[in-house]
Amino acid sequence: MRRKKWRYGKIYVYEPRKDLIRNVAREFGWSEQKVRTEIERERFWLLANPWFPLDLKKGE
């Protein structure tokens, strides 16, 4: 299965895996769609970063 690449300026990141999105949704109490929307708005491009979600504070 090929994952979609998302582009942020000159950087390409892979679309986060479903289980990662699901974990984030559970952590923040959001729907998976909201998590995906937030990522696409570039707010949480840190999903591509191995320390996510340690560098996100709840309620931000």
C-alpha positions as CSV (number, residue, x, y, z in Angstrom):
1,M,0.0,0.0,0.0
2,R,1.4,3.4,-1.0
3,R,0.9,6.2,1.4
4,K,0.0,9.6,0.1
5,K,2.7,12.2,0.5
6,W,1.8,15.6,1.9
7,R,3.8,18.6,1.0
8,Y,4.8,21.4,3.4
9,G,6.7,24.0,1.5
10,K,9.8,22.1,0.2
11,I,9.3,19.2,2.7
12,Y,7.4,16.1,1.9
13,V,6.1,13.9,4.6
14,Y,4.1,10.7,4.4
15,E,0.5,10.8,5.5
16,P,0.4,9.4,9.0
17,R,-0.6,5.8,9.4
18,K,-4.2,5.2,10.5
19,D,-3.2,3.8,13.9
20,L,-1.2,6.9,14.6
21,I,-4.1,9.1,13.8
22,R,-6.4,6.9,15.9
23,N,-4.0,7.1,18.9
24,V,-3.8,10.9,18.6
25,A,-7.6,11.1,18.3
26,R,-7.9,9.0,21.5
27,E,-5.3,11.1,23.3
28,F,-7.0,14.4,22.5
29,G,-10.6,13.1,22.5
30,W,-11.1,14.2,18.9
31,S,-12.6,12.4,15.9
32,E,-10.1,11.0,13.5
33,Q,-11.4,13.3,10.8
34,K,-10.6,16.3,13.0
35,V,-7.1,15.1,13.6
36,R,-6.7,14.6,9.8
37,T,-8.0,18.1,9.2
38,E,-5.7,19.6,11.7
39,I,-2.7,17.9,10.1
40,E,-3.7,19.1,6.7
41,R,-3.9,22.6,8.1
42,E,-0.2,22.0,8.9
43,R,-0.7,22.6,12.6
44,F,0.3,19.1,13.5
45,W,2.8,18.3,10.8
46,L,4.8,17.2,13.9
47,L,3.0,13.9,13.5
48,A,5.8,13.0,11.1
49,N,8.2,13.5,14.0
50,P,9.1,10.5,16.2
51,W,8.6,12.5,19.5
52,F,5.0,13.3,18.7
53,P,2.8,13.8,20.7
54,L,5.3,14.6,23.5
55,D,5.8,18.1,22.1
56,L,2.1,18.9,22.0
57,K,0.4,20.1,25.1
58,K,-3.2,19.0,25.7
59,G,-5.8,21.7,25.2
60,E,-3.7,23.8,22.8
